[in-house]
């Protein structure tokens, strides 16, 4: 059946499917960064970089960390740096170049970019929110399959393994491995195929209405978290109200 105002989509359900009851959610896809995991605080990261590069004493100077933070924020708005961020998660090399082109504008990081990058990608540099583990285990207990769909420039599985959560995720679809970034339909549909889940019975959870919300064009339901820098629980437990219980 056609309508006057068509909603753009990457799928075409049949008339019978659109008239039938909405399918219950059988699988959940999660964004990784700022949804399941967050990077360690800037201060912690800087001190790790300082320790590894022999520059730790510089951070003890009055106002040093605040000045580095200011330089980083200012540099991130430079047109040349903005341009480097486009498509940075399509490959590890593009991401490394994007970070180097940004960090070279910060006095403390200039010349220590490789050390800074190692500290960015270290297994323990990304930590789960307090409610990540409990939510994933609750989904597992209800028999739902779970995937991570993330724009990420390296193998995020290293962080899952480090925190003992790899057994709670059935598959990972990562932009650098697929050569595509969200909201490309391929990423969401591949995750559904890997899980053996009908996209119309799948929920996507993330914090970016454009990138993660793009899953709706593939037939998925979407749940968008506030894009705030949470340090406590992320609010993931609310997802359990959207999926069948036992």
Phi, psi and omega in degrees: 000134180264155174231161181296313181256095182281139175270122180302134180208162180257016179212159181228095178289155179285165177300322180295321181292321181288338180268341182285163175302150178296134182292143174291151180289128180244349180209153181229131174255138180238138162293160182261293185291127180067014173236301175263321183233158173227153177287151176302155182303152180306315181301316180296316180297316180299320181290327175293318178296317180297319179294317183286336183255000181077021183246015187301323183299332180296332182284345180273356177288144182305129176074008185296311183293323178295321180291321177297316179301317179297315180298320180294316180296318180294316182295328183293345179265354180293137181307320181294324179285319177302317181298323181292335183284342181292120179071021184294334183270011178282338178201158179297322182293317179295323179292318179299317179296321180296319179291316179299317180294338176273309187292337181293349177271357178254123186305317184294326185268342183297125182092349179239025185298321181292320176297317179298322181291321177298322179287333176290322186261003180301146183307325182264010180281349178235132186234147180285150171293157182303331182263005180293305181301308180302321180291316179297321180292325178293321177296319179298318181296333179273001177084014179273147175267149189227140177226157170253130175236109192221142166276101185214147189260000175215179186284099182293349179299334179299326179284323176298315180297316182303323182262011175068029182249003182297330180286353180262356181242128182278327180202155176235130175244110190243136186304318183293338178271339182257346182068025180216153177241152173300144014265030178306124183304330183306321185293314180292318182290326176295318178299317178298318180296319179299324182274347185070033185248138172294127179307328181285354175243027185232143180247133175254130181241126179200190183237003182242114184295335180276306183289306182282323179294343178298344178297335181296333178288349178258004179099356180279156166275152182230146176230115185255122179278154175301140183273046179261159182277084183285140173246341176261210180300146184273346183093020184289336182298335179298335181298329183297339178282347183261357183238155181299140175259171178254000000 
